[in-house]
Amino acid sequence: MREQDGRREVAAKAEFRHARQRLLRDSLSQRRRP
């Protein structure tokens, strides 16, 4: 059970990191537009 929880936590952190990077990229692309 603990191993599954740990893996789930790692997966959640990875997803959050990807989502934040995508949001940052979107904001940057929007900023570049006139």
N, C-alpha and C positions, 0 to 999 in steps of 0.2 A: 504493500500500500504506500509506504513512504517513497519508494522509488517512483511509482506512478505519479505521486503528487509532485515530486521534484522535477520529473520530466515535463509535467503539465506547466509548472511554474516557468521553467526554461522556455518552453514553447510560447507561453503568454508573453514573456519578456521579449522574445525575438519578434513576435507579431507586433508588439507595441513599438519596438524600435523601427521596424519596417514602416509602420503606419506614420510614425513621426517623421521619418526621412521623406516619405512621399508627401506629407503635408508641407514640409520645408521646401521641397522641390516645387510643389505647386505654387506656394507663395512667391518663391523667387521668379518663377516663370511669369506669374501675374504681374509682378513688380516690373519686369523687363518690358512688358507691353506698354505702348504709349497710352 
